[in-house]
Amino acid sequence: MIDKKPKIAISIGDLNGIGIEIALKCHEKISKLCTPIYCINNKMLKLASKELKMEIPNDFEIFKTRGEFEIKPGTVSKKAGKYSYDSFMDAINLAKNNEVDAICTLPINKEAWNKANIKYKGHTEVLRDFFGKNAIMMLGCKKMFVGLFTEHIPLKKVAKKIKEEELTTFLIDFYKNVKNDNIGVLGLNPHASDNGVLGDEEVQIFKAIKKANKALEKNVFKGPLVPDTAFSPLSRKNYKYFVAMYHDQGLAPLKALYFDQSINVSLNLPIIRTSVDHGTAFNIAYKNEKVNTKSYLNAIKEAIILISNKE
């Protein structure tokens, strides 16, 4: 029996950034692992490859995302923002219609989306709205993963979001997706509030942990962990999976430790979606400087693992 390679739709990202360069440079490697289908049309592909002075591989299969514009390397552009969004939507629809097994997204620019009057701040929000599901943003690598209870919201709004019922649901959904029996949950305040001395949000977190563990009938979630020591070497020996209360609480230590290899995975959805965990890198786009491709390669590999697990 010959194993059939999975099909993965590649959302091409902001064409003024490094995404298309990564896709072209990695095509030979990833095409040995899967059949990539790039959501970009011939005109934009040729413009980008000419700008990069790179050849387009003969087996570079595309799904023709509509639209044309002038590529301006390193520039925030309304048209580039709209094109990256349309590329993403094409990838989603390919997965929804079972024409591909998963999607992998290259980096967008949030300011460009805003200029294009796109109401979303990122990929995960689009997926959550499109499927009507509580998509969970998880980032990391094989050594450590972090799930984010809140994502792209101002820091001053985080405390108000921490409520027992919502966090309990999040924890149960997170467990059902990662299927790990030992997950550390961070507190919000310094010292995890020192028993209420520095805040009372930990009361809600503790209740949510207790309630989630009761629902799962096992002691999966531990905490609230003191945030400033949660990612210490000793703590990381005890936990591979963490839940952070807000974006930078989880991602600052993750990127300090594993920036070049971490990825983004969307959980709790009817489709599989992975992504690079870095931005458009406008400062080096189209300059023929060395771009790091580890995150993209890891994202493709993780998508393939998830496809295999699903089967």
C-alpha positions as CSV (number, residue, x, y, z in Angstrom):
1,M,0.0,0.0,0.0
2,I,1.4,3.4,-1.0
3,D,0.9,6.2,1.5
4,K,-0.8,9.2,-0.1
5,K,0.8,12.6,0.7
6,P,-1.6,15.0,2.4
7,K,-2.6,18.2,0.6
8,I,-2.0,21.4,2.5
9,A,-3.2,24.8,1.3
10,I,-0.7,27.6,1.9
11,S,-2.1,31.1,2.6
12,I,0.7,33.2,1.1
13,G,0.6,36.1,3.6
14,D,1.5,39.7,2.9
15,L,3.4,39.8,-0.4
16,N,5.4,42.9,0.7
17,G,7.0,40.7,3.4
18,I,9.1,37.5,3.5
19,G,6.3,34.9,3.2
20,I,6.7,34.3,-0.6
21,E,10.4,34.0,-0.2
22,I,10.0,31.4,2.5
23,A,7.5,29.5,0.4
24,L,9.8,29.4,-2.7
25,K,12.9,28.5,-0.7
26,C,11.2,25.6,1.2
27,H,9.1,24.2,-1.7
28,E,11.5,21.4,-2.5
29,K,11.7,20.2,1.1
30,I,8.0,20.4,1.9
31,S,6.8,18.9,-1.4
32,K,8.6,15.7,-0.2
33,L,6.3,15.7,2.8
34,C,3.0,16.9,1.4
35,T,1.4,18.4,-1.7
36,P,1.4,22.1,-1.1
37,I,-1.2,24.3,-2.9
38,Y,-0.3,27.9,-2.8
39,C,-3.1,30.5,-2.7
40,I,-1.6,33.0,-5.2
41,N,-2.2,33.7,-8.8
42,N,0.3,33.5,-11.7
43,K,0.7,37.3,-12.1
44,M,1.5,37.9,-8.4
45,L,3.8,34.9,-8.3
46,K,5.8,36.0,-11.3
47,L,6.1,39.6,-9.9
48,A,7.4,38.3,-6.6
49,S,9.8,35.8,-8.1
50,K,11.1,38.4,-10.4
51,E,11.6,40.8,-7.5
52,L,13.4,38.1,-5.6
53,K,15.4,36.9,-8.6
54,M,14.2,33.3,-7.8
55,E,13.0,30.6,-10.2
56,I,9.5,29.3,-9.8
57,P,9.6,25.5,-9.3
58,N,7.9,23.5,-12.1
59,D,5.6,21.7,-9.7
60,F,4.6,24.9,-7.8
61,E,0.8,24.2,-7.7
62,I,-1.4,27.3,-7.2
63,F,-5.0,28.1,-6.4
64,K,-5.6,31.4,-8.2
65,T,-6.4,33.9,-5.5
66,R,-7.8,36.9,-7.4
67,G,-6.2,40.4,-7.4
68,E,-3.3,42.3,-8.7
69,F,-1.1,45.1,-7.3
70,E,2.4,46.4,-7.3
71,I,4.7,44.7,-4.9
72,K,6.4,47.3,-2.7
73,P,8.9,45.4,-0.4
74,G,8.7,46.4,3.2
75,T,5.6,48.6,2.8
76,V,2.3,48.5,4.6
77,S,-0.2,48.4,1.8
78,K,-4.0,48.3,1.7
79,K,-3.9,46.2,-1.5
80,A,-1.4,43.8,0.0
81,G,-3.5,43.5,3.1
82,K,-6.6,42.7,1.1
83,Y,-4.8,40.1,-1.0
84,S,-3.4,38.3,2.1
85,Y,-6.9,38.2,3.5
86,D,-8.3,36.8,0.3
87,S,-5.5,34.2,0.1
88,F,-6.4,33.1,3.6
89,M,-10.1,32.9,2.8
90,D,-9.3,30.7,-0.3
91,A,-7.3,28.4,1.9
92,I,-10.1,28.2,4.5
93,N,-12.7,27.3,1.8
94,L,-10.4,24.7,0.3
95,A,-10.2,23.0,3.7
96,K,-13.9,23.4,4.4
97,N,-14.8,21.8,1.1
98,N,-12.3,18.9,1.9
99,E,-10.2,19.8,-1.1
100,V,-7.1,19.9,1.2
101,D,-6.3,18.2,4.5
102,A,-5.1,21.3,6.3
103,I,-4.0,24.9,5.9
104,C,-0.7,26.6,6.8
105,T,-0.5,30.4,6.9
106,L,2.4,32.7,6.2
107,P,2.6,36.0,8.0
108,I,0.1,38.9,7.5
109,N,0.5,42.5,8.6
110,K,-2.3,43.6,10.9
111,E,-1.9,47.3,10.0
112,A,-2.3,46.4,6.3
113,W,-5.5,44.5,7.2
114,N,-6.8,47.5,9.0
115,K,-6.0,49.8,6.0
116,A,-8.0,47.3,3.9
117,N,-11.0,47.7,6.3
118,I,-10.8,44.1,7.4
119,K,-12.4,44.0,10.8
120,Y,-10.3,41.2,12.2
121,K,-7.0,41.6,14.0
122,G,-5.6,38.2,12.9
123,H,-6.1,34.7,11.5
124,T,-7.6,33.2,14.7
125,E,-10.4,35.8,14.9
126,V,-11.3,35.0,11.3
127,L,-11.5,31.3,11.9
128,R,-13.5,31.8,15.1
129,D,-16.1,33.9,13.2
130,F,-16.1,31.8,10.1
131,F,-16.8,28.5,11.8
132,G,-18.7,29.8,14.8
133,K,-16.3,27.9,17.1
134,N,-14.2,29.0,20.1
135,A,-10.9,28.7,18.3
136,I,-8.0,28.5,20.7
137,M,-4.6,30.1,19.8
138,M,-1.7,27.8,20.9
139,L,1.9,28.6,20.1
140,G,5.1,26.7,20.7
141,C,7.3,23.8,19.6
142,K,7.9,20.2,20.5
143,K,9.6,21.3,23.8
144,M,6.8,23.7,25.0
145,F,3.4,24.9,24.0
146,V,1.4,27.8,25.4
147,G,-2.4,28.3,25.0
148,L,-3.7,31.8,25.3
149,F,-6.9,32.5,27.2
150,T,-7.0,36.1,25.9
151,E,-5.2,37.2,22.7
152,H,-5.2,40.5,20.9
153,I,-6.8,42.8,23.5
154,P,-5.4,45.7,25.5
155,L,-3.7,44.7,28.7
156,K,-6.1,46.8,30.8
157,K,-9.0,44.6,29.6
158,V,-7.5,41.3,30.5
159,A,-8.6,41.2,34.2
160,K,-12.2,41.7,33.4
161,K,-12.1,38.7,31.0
162,I,-11.1,36.3,33.7
163,K,-14.3,34.7,34.7
164,E,-14.9,31.2,36.1
165,E,-17.3,29.9,33.6
166,E,-15.5,31.1,30.5
167,L,-12.1,29.9,31.7
168,T,-13.5,26.5,32.7
169,T,-14.9,26.0,29.2
170,F,-11.5,27.1,27.7
171,L,-9.6,24.7,29.9
172,I,-11.8,21.7,29.0
173,D,-11.6,22.5,25.3
174,F,-7.9,23.0,25.5
175,Y,-7.5,19.5,27.1
176,K,-9.7,17.8,24.6
177,N,-7.5,19.1,21.8
178,V,-4.0,18.6,23.3
179,K,-4.9,15.4,25.3
180,N,-2.1,16.0,27.8
181,D,-2.8,15.1,31.5
182,N,-0.4,17.7,33.1
183,I,-1.1,21.3,32.2
184,G,0.1,24.4,34.1
185,V,-2.2,27.3,34.4
186,L,-0.7,30.7,35.1
187,G,-2.0,33.2,37.6
188,L,-2.6,36.8,36.5
189,N,-1.0,38.8,39.2
190,P,2.6,38.9,40.6
191,H,3.2,36.0,42.9
192,A,-0.2,34.6,41.8
193,S,-1.6,37.4,44.1
194,D,-0.1,36.0,47.3
195,N,-3.5,34.7,48.5
196,G,-5.4,37.8,47.5
197,V,-2.8,40.4,48.7
198,L,-2.1,41.5,45.1
199,G,-5.5,40.9,43.5
200,D,-8.4,38.6,43.4
201,E,-8.4,37.2,39.8
202,E,-6.7,34.1,41.0
203,V,-9.9,33.1,42.9
204,Q,-11.6,32.8,39.5
205,I,-8.7,30.9,38.0
206,F,-8.6,28.5,41.0
207,K,-12.3,27.8,40.7
208,A,-12.0,27.2,37.0
209,I,-9.1,24.8,37.5
210,K,-11.1,22.9,40.1
211,K,-14.3,22.8,38.0
212,A,-12.4,21.7,34.8
213,N,-10.6,18.9,36.7
214,K,-13.9,17.7,38.2
215,A,-15.6,17.6,34.7
216,L,-12.6,15.7,33.3
217,E,-12.6,13.4,36.4
218,K,-8.8,13.7,36.8
219,N,-6.3,16.3,38.0
220,V,-5.1,17.7,34.7
221,F,-4.7,21.4,35.4
222,K,-2.3,22.7,38.1
223,G,-2.2,26.2,39.4
224,P,-2.5,29.1,39.5
225,L,1.2,29.0,38.9
226,V,3.3,32.0,39.8
227,P,3.9,33.7,36.4
228,D,7.5,34.8,37.0
229,T,8.7,31.3,37.7
230,A,6.3,29.3,35.6
231,F,8.8,29.1,32.7
232,S,11.9,28.4,34.8
233,P,14.0,25.4,33.8
234,L,12.6,23.4,36.8
235,S,9.0,24.2,35.9
236,R,9.5,23.3,32.3
237,K,10.7,19.9,33.4
238,N,7.3,19.4,34.9
239,Y,5.1,20.9,32.2
240,K,5.1,20.8,28.4
241,Y,1.8,22.7,28.1
242,F,0.9,25.9,29.7
243,V,-2.2,28.2,29.7
244,A,-1.4,31.9,29.9
245,M,-4.0,34.6,30.8
246,Y,-2.8,37.0,28.2
247,H,-0.7,37.3,25.0
248,D,2.7,38.6,26.2
249,Q,2.5,36.6,29.5
250,G,2.9,33.4,27.4
251,L,4.6,34.5,24.3
252,A,7.4,36.6,25.8
253,P,9.1,33.6,27.5
254,L,8.2,31.3,24.5
255,K,9.9,33.6,22.0
256,A,12.9,34.2,24.2
257,L,13.4,30.5,24.4
258,Y,12.3,29.1,21.1
259,F,11.8,32.1,18.7
260,D,13.3,30.5,15.6
261,Q,11.3,27.2,15.8
262,S,8.0,27.9,17.4
263,I,4.7,27.8,15.5
264,N,1.0,28.8,15.8
265,V,-1.7,26.1,15.9
266,S,-5.5,26.8,15.9
267,L,-7.3,24.4,18.2
268,N,-11.0,23.5,18.6
269,L,-11.9,23.9,14.9
270,P,-13.3,21.5,12.2
271,I,-10.2,22.1,10.1
272,I,-6.5,21.9,10.8
273,R,-4.6,25.1,10.7
274,T,-0.9,25.8,11.6
275,S,1.2,28.9,11.0
276,V,4.6,30.4,11.3
277,D,5.1,32.2,14.6
278,H,6.8,35.3,13.2
279,G,5.8,38.5,11.4
280,T,6.3,39.8,7.9
281,A,9.9,41.0,8.6
282,F,9.5,44.0,6.3
283,N,13.0,45.1,7.2
284,I,14.6,42.2,5.3
285,A,11.9,41.5,2.7
286,Y,13.3,41.1,-0.9
287,K,16.8,42.0,0.2
288,N,18.3,38.5,-0.4
289,E,19.2,38.3,3.3
290,K,19.1,35.0,5.2
291,V,15.5,34.3,6.3
292,N,14.8,31.7,8.9
293,T,12.6,28.9,7.6
294,K,12.5,26.7,10.7
295,S,9.1,27.9,11.9
296,Y,7.5,27.3,8.5
297,L,9.0,23.8,8.2
298,N,7.8,23.0,11.7
299,A,4.3,24.3,10.9
300,I,4.1,22.0,7.9
301,K,5.3,19.1,9.9
302,E,2.9,19.7,12.7
303,A,0.0,19.9,10.2
304,I,1.0,16.5,8.9
305,I,1.1,15.1,12.4
306,L,-2.4,16.5,13.1
307,I,-3.7,15.1,9.9
308,S,-2.3,11.7,10.8
309,N,-3.8,11.8,14.3
310,K,-7.2,12.8,12.9
311,E,-7.2,9.7,10.6
